[in-house]
Amino acid sequence: MTSYATAAVLSTLAEGEGGGNHESLNPYLTGGGALFVLLLLLFITTRFNRDR
């Protein structure tokens, strides 16, 4: 399979039937959740890195 065919298949799968926009996913809630998880991981990493 060529890279063009692979890209076409992945693009079709990503679109889905509804055009790719899910009305149940709030972008602010999703972004806020991702930000919270990243900040939590940063906090955990800096707490356990005691060698500096």
N, C-alpha and C positions, 0 to 999 in steps of 0.2 A: 504494500500500500504506500502510495506516495505521500509526501508531507501535505500536499494540497488536499488529497482525499481525507487524510486524517483530520486536518483542520476543519474540513466541511462536516465530517461526522460529529466531531466534538462541538462545533457550533450549533448543529441541529439538536444535539442532546441538551446543550445548555439552554437553548430557547424553550424547550418544552412546548406544551400545548397553549399555555396562557401568555406567551410572548416574553417570558422571563421575569415578569414583575409579580411578586407574591404580595397580595394585599394584607396578609396576616403578619408580615414581617415589618415592624416599625424600624426605619433606618436609624432613628435617634436612639432607640432602645438597644439595637444591635451594636451600634458604635459605642454607646456608653458601657455596655457589657464587655466589649472587647477592650476598651480603655481600662476598665476596672481590673480585668484579668491580667493585662500587661503590667499595670502598676503593682498588683499583688505579687506577680512573679519578680518584678524588679526589687520589691521590698524583701522578699524571701532570699533572693540572691545576695543582696547586700548584707543581710543579717548573718548569713552563713559564711560569708567570705571574710574571715577574721584575720587572714595572713597579711593584710595591708593596713 
